[in-house]
Amino acid sequence: MSKTDNYSDVSVLDLKRGSRNANTVLNALRINPRISSFSISENIWLANIINKLIKDGLIIQMSELFPVSRYSLTKSGIDFITV
């Protein structure tokens, strides 16, 4: 059974434990930039990767109504996943 949240068709929550890294999260955000804020707070691995991607300048958080967080890949983020 898929663990997609109510706000997306493809979710970072579908990533299997062994493939949860910056590259796979960036690819998932490229497909669907919206993530439930609850999913982020309930999955520490996801919160850690999102925070690192922001810190590294690979994504920026966009304005969105609660309970959704939306992220946009920066040029550096796009270049990161195309390598």
Secondary structure, 3 states (H helix, E strand, C coil): CCCCCCCCCCCHHHCCHHHCCHHHHHHHHHHCCEEEHHHHHHCHHHHHHHHHHHHCCCEEEECCCCCEEEEEECHHHHHHHHC
